[in-house]
Amino acid sequence: TATKALSITISEALTITTTSLPNGVVNTFYSQALTATGGTPPYTWSISAGTLPTGLTLTGNTISGTPTAAGPFNFTVQVTDSVAATATKALSITISEALTITTTSLPNGVVNTFYSQALTATGGTPPYTWSISAGALPTGLTLTGNTISGTPTAAGPFNFTVQVTDSALATAIKPLSITIGAALTVTTTSLANGVVGTAYSQPLSATGGTPPYTWSISVPPLPPGLTLIGNTISGTPTTAGTFNFTVQVTDSALATAIK
């Protein structure tokens, strides 16, 4: 008889342990490693079905590159060990459009009139974080979340740049501006007197706010025979006397002023 001590090592079956892949963004560099266990290393990786996102390649165990097209991409990866055992896994990567601010302009505002306007963006990987990267908002306005709001306290043009950052730290910027107009004011300080039986016409004037303006008599009456049409008090007065009244102007943003 003769004896010999021997051993056999039984490895776990070859298995791809990567269960999912993070999504990517057009024109943003992407790199993600694939992992496997078991079998007999070293491993060789390949794509056995489907296609990687355009612009990405599989080199060694790493999918990397800069994607050039958006969309969902489904494919199957295969790993082969040194004794030709194989394992496969169906995976997918969704490539989003590049992060872009879609707000192209902002409405103007008026001093002492509440202002609120939302900023919008698409692409990237939500959620988004917004900030002012250059310049300054109109005095009295702040950016909270994606909304510029507040009550402006000073007139003038204000130029600034907004920046959006997504959850993958990609950023996009957009130069924007808001012009704050003066507060709506009735500039007519007095009206010419009239004569019974004589045609009368006197325009009212205003500045600031957001034209066009709508005029009304908030505290009547006008002298009998006179009416307010547009911004003009006109007609033929029929009764003598002193008539006190209040005019109101309303702009297109529903701000009002009286005199």
Helices and strands as residue ranges (DSSP letters): E 15-16, E 24-25, E 30-33, E 36-37, E 44-50, E 56-59, E 62-65, E 71-80, E 86-96, E 100-101, E 109-110, E 115-118, E 121-122, E 129-135, E 141-144, E 147-150, E 156-165, E 171-181, E 185-186, E 200-203, E 206-207, E 214-219, E 226-229, E 232-235, E 246-250, E 256-258
